[in-house]
């Protein structure tokens, strides 16, 4: 059953953390678009999310802060300087990470992971209060444009979600993405 709460509801954080702990799927607002979220270490939740998205591929995660993000990276210190500059700006970085940060189901080649710190109060709140990383991927089926309206999200994904956090219409575009490949950073979006 889908629960829908406003982003400023007094119970929204507790309810969100409970749904994540139970292996549920959430939709939450970011500074750019709405995101699908689940516990990034829960294989069953990730499989559910892949069914909703109708694809299997790597996913990014929310990161609570720069220090944590940099600690996850399996890069030399000089490469972390570039990563830090992009994370500060709210961009997504894709780079090799240390083991056991997230499930292998959402990682890319060479132990890579997408990491982002959205400039949104709710994202910061859940990523700072949840024990594991939380996935962040656009709210759509593969090949579709991201959904921006909570009413449309509820209608399109009825029966597939556990919690929708409503922050009104968010008509932004996905974050810039920087990928560490072949020992150099490449902007891919």
N, C-alpha and C positions, 0 to 999 in steps of 0.2 A: 504494500500500500504506500502511495506517495504522500509524503508530508511536505507542505510548502510553508516556509516561514520567511518573513521579511528579514533583511540583513540586520536590522536594528532591533529585532525581537530579543527580549531579555533571555530567552532560553536557547537562542540559536547556536551558541558555541557548545553548550552541553549536549544538545541534540545531535549536532554534527559529529562531535567526538564519539558519541555512542554509536551512531550509524557506521562510522569508519571502523570502530572496534569490532562491530558485528559483521564486518565484511560487506557492507552495503556500498551502493553507488550514490554519490552526491553530484549535484550541479551547483556551482558556486560562482560568484562574480569575481572578476579580476579587474585590473586597471585597463585592460584592453578588450576582452571578450569574456563570455561565460566559459567555464571549464568543467569537464567531467573529472571527478576525483574518486579515488579509492586508496586504500592502504597499499603502498608500493612494495610491501613485502608479503602481501596476501595473494597467493597464486590463484585461488578461486575467485576473488574479487577482480583480479586483473583479467581472468578469462571471461567473466561476465561483461566487463567493460569492452573487451575486444569483440564480443558478440554484438553489443550495442553499436559499436563503431563499424562493424562488419569488416574487420581487418585484423591482422596480427603484425605489429611492427613496434619498434621502440617508442617509448613515451617519455616525456619530461616529467620532472617532479618540482614541487614547491620546495624552496629552501628557506629556513627561518632567518638567516642572516649571512653576511659575507664570511665571517670566521668559519661557520659550519660548512658553507659551500667550498671554501678553499681546503678545508680539512678532508673533504670527500675526494678531491682531485688527486689523481696519480700523475702529477706533472712536476717538472722542475720548477724551482722557485721563480725563475725569470718568466716562465710561461704563465704562472699564476698571476703575475702583474697584469697581463692583458685580460685574463679571465675576471679579475677583480674589477677592472675598469668597466667591463661590459655588464657584470652583475649589478654594479652600482646604478647603472642606467636603466635597469629593468629588462635587459636583453636576456635571451636564452643562450646559454653556452652548451655545446656538446663536446665532451672530452672524456678521456679515460678516467675511471674512478677506482677507488679501492674496493676490495671485495666486501660483500655482505652489506652494502649500503641499501640496495633494493633487490627485488627478485630479478633473476636472469631473464625472465619473460619480457621485461620492458627495456632491456639493455640492447645497445647496438653493437656493431663490430668493435673488436679490440677493447672490450669492457667499457664502452662509452655510454654516457648518460647525459640527457638534457637536464639542465638545472636552471631555475629561474626564481628570482625574488620579486614578485609583483609589488608595485607601489599601491597596495590596497589594504586598508585596515583589517578587513575580514581575513584575507589571505595570510597576513602576518599573524593574526590571532590563532588561526587553526594550525599553521605550521610551527608556531612557537609552543603550542599546547598539546600537540599530538606526538606520541612517542616515535613514530616512524615517518619517513617521507610520504607525501601524498602526491598522487599523479596529477598532472595538469595537461589536459589535451582538449582541443576545441570541441564544443557541443554541436556535433553533426555526425552524419554517416559519412564514410569515406567518399570523397568526390563532391559532397554538397558544400555549400557556403555555411559558415557557422551561424547558428541561431542567435538572435540578439534579443528576442522578446520572451519573457518568462511564460506568457500564456501559450505561445507557439511551442516552446520547449516542452511544457507540460503535455500539450496535445500530441506532439510528435513522438515523445518517448514514454507515453502513458504505459504503466505496467512494467517498465524497465528500470525505473529509478526508485530510490528510497527517500531521498530528500532533495528539494529544490530550494535554494536560498535566493530569494527574490530581491534584486537591487534595481528594479526597473529595466528599461531598455538600455542595453550597452551596445552601441553600434560602432565599436572601434575595429581595429584590425590586429591580427596576431603580432606578437613581439618580433623584433629583429632576432635572427639566429646566427650564431658564430660557431663554426665547427673546427675543432682541432684535428687536422688530417695531415699525414706525412710531415709531421714536425713543424706545421705552420697553421695559423688561424685563417679561416676562409669564411667570409660572410655569405650565407646561402639564402637569406631573406632579409 
